[in-house]
Amino acid sequence: MAAPTPEGEEKAAAGHPLLRVLRRDKYTHGLRPVQMEALRAMCGALIPSLQPEEEEALDGRVDPPCGNKDLERFYLASGADSTVPDEVAELASRCVWEGVVLVNVTLWLLCTRLGTLALCGWLCLSGEFPYVRRFADMPVERQEEALKGWTRARWLIPVKIAFAIVKIICLNVFYTTLTKNSENPCWKAIGYSVPDVEEQRRESRTEASTRRSLDNGVVQTGELDHAALLRSLADKGLAVKPTASGSHHTLECDVVIVGSGCGGGVAAAVLASAGHKVVVVEKGDYFTADDYSSVEGPSMERLYEQGGIFCTTNVTTVLYAGATVGGGSAVNWSASIRTPREVLQEWSREHELPVFAGAAYVQAMDAVCARLAVTNVCREEGFQNKVVRRGCEALGLPVDAVPRNSSEEHHCGSCFLGCPTGDKRGTDTTWLVDAVQHGAVILAGCKAERFILESGGSGKNGRSKKCVGLVATCVSNNGIPTKLRIEARLSISACGALMTPPLLRNSGLRNRHVGQNLHLHPVSMAWGYFPDTNQITGKCYEGGIITSMHRVTDRTIIETPALGPGAFASLVPWESGRDMKERMRRYARTAHAFALVRDRAAGTVDGEGRVHFTPSRDDTEELRKGLRRALRILVAAGAAEVGTHRSDGLRLRCKGVQEKDLEAFLDEVTVPRGPLQAGTDTWALLCSAHQMGSCRMGASPKDGAVDGRGESWEAEGLYVCDGSLLPTAVGVNPMITIQSLAYCLSVDIAESLAQIKKHS
């Protein structure tokens, strides 16, 4: 069944209600009215109500907003309007506790005259008694000047971080908040409209969108009460045994898998096809192609970890990770690149992992690409990829076509919000379908708490413990939790490099590599504005997301991102309220290209939602090289203006620019760290959609958290089967690598399980 529908609302053709409109019954942020007053003033200063002004466009034309009702409404709109401040407070309350404290304390200070004086200086002074104003009582122009000072602060680090948090969330909320008709009042002014998913479905040749291919195996636990849940489990062929105390219910299966993404989906298919009873535990909901709305705000909220607003604890990197049935494969950008040969050689030789050396791994890649029906040609590229290709060709640089797990005709720019036609083939439409056809059961909306470890391991390779299953919790729509004890012969953690380490730690594993060696493929972005007069047609949100790639060095590549209006606004620099609105007016014709680095720095996963990452000096230099190349490509493609995401808004107008001017501009390009870094007045955030290595494979317990077969060095019968296994960063989009490794390991696990059954 599909994810639960809000009471009293029919499911419309434009997608599931949960993915069309974000509804909150109440706010739980806990801020006091005086704090909300200060926050509302901050939001109003970030996005002030302005009078439209005529502006000379970068292509030389005069672009008058006056008389254009959409533009007039856009300029007059304020971040202090409507529910925006409450939404900002709600999302800010999800940050790591340190961030929540900084925001709360900053708001408390701004509630007082003395605190405002400390943070704003002379800007809060008045010629009338009591001579010092609170932040909310200052004129909006002075509030805006105060924000400009905070973003440039060299030593007032806590306030700079609080500013960064509020800025990111406020701009995201402002451009994703919807009316009842799933519209945002600013979208017309910025040239954006939600893609017509119904038209896309009619034109699509696939039948995937007309089928709910997992219904026979999915139990959507969130919409079932206690009794209905137990009946549904029994209907799916699972024996349910209540305990005498009633504290939990016990299920039995051969294999329990936590996670349904690239690793878990493949493992489920291979093991179920081998005749084993498989239960997949997935905390996210189940949606299909017909459910996907392509509406950014509610889709990010339901399909991504932490609603897509997930940052490292040291505020260096914004993380994007899927949290739905299909995991990252349901929301990724379709790139289906095989593991580079030199990487396989490195992993097999330097890390002594034979799984990467044999023909079996190459055969696994073949099997994965065949199941995903990977294509190597794109019939029609989208705007951003046209820009990259045009720029590379103008500079005489090589540009490669990127294989995709979709048809050659697929021209969807919203697959990062779930593919509305079903043309993109994630695990939810491929491997999990195979698993369900062979009797697997998927518990959606069910959160794994811990694996059950008991003493009595065989002692082989030092394994003193044995894993006998999993404890998980389902919370129904009435808020009542149901505990499940899932007893299994073998257990697999496949919930990704950000979630597997906390689960293993909560289960009692102590290997020092659990949660270490995290790699993120950090990304730094460049942008270029192309007026409508430019020959390259289209808009930034149209067309396949990644279809072209340029390699800068053996560690750095350039690709293009998917940025809806909310993500775009939250990531680009804020210099002033008017400048931000001018940037957003040009949203549809602003192309982004990013440099992605095969990082050598190792981050950590310190708990659920707690990730720490700092790029090494070497990584930063590689990013700078890639960023400089990306800017050159954008200029060569015909951009009227280019720039980076550095907080000071570094940019260059390209009309009449000479090579020496461009070179001088590129010399200024840097990749600074996040706002936590002291002693500098510029900062920037990196992004990451690939997380790897946090429970890496190793030849011994000294080298990794698991062995070369994916089995824990500490607990017999407990395996890891996701991106956290990778010994290092892979250097390209990792979907094919993760699925191929999962395929190899699962075949081996299936054979081991057959032997266990034979001798039991």
Secondary structure by P-SEA (a helix, b strand, c coil): ccccccccccccccccccccbbbbccccccccaaaaaaaaaaaaaacccccbbbbbccccbbbbccccaaaaaaaaccccccaaaaaaaaaaaaccaaaaaaaaaaaaaaacaaaaaacccccccccccccccccccccaaaaaaaaaaaaacccaaaaaaaaaaaaaaaaaaaaccccccccccccccccccccaaaaaaaaccccccccccccccccccccccaaaaaaaaaaabbbbbbcccccbbbbbccbbbccccaaaaaaaaaaaaaccbbbbbbcbbbbcccccccccaaaaacccccccccccccccbbbbbbccccccccccccccccccaaaaaaaaccccccccccaaaaaaaaaaaaaaccccccccccaaaaaaaaaaaaacbbbbbbbcccccccccccccccccccccccccccaaaaaaaabbbbbcccccccccccccccccccccbbbccbbbbbbccccbbbbbbccccbbbbccccccaaaaaaaacccccccccbbbbcbbbbbbbbbcccccccccccccccccbbbbccccbbbbbbbbcaaaaaaccccccaaaaaaaaaacccbbbbbbbbcccbbbbbccccbbbbbbcaaaaaaaaaaaaaaaaaaaaacccccccccccccccccccccaaaaaaaaaacccccccccccccccbbbbbccccccccccccccccccccccccccccccccccccccccccccccaaaaaaaaaaaaaaaaaaaaaaaaac
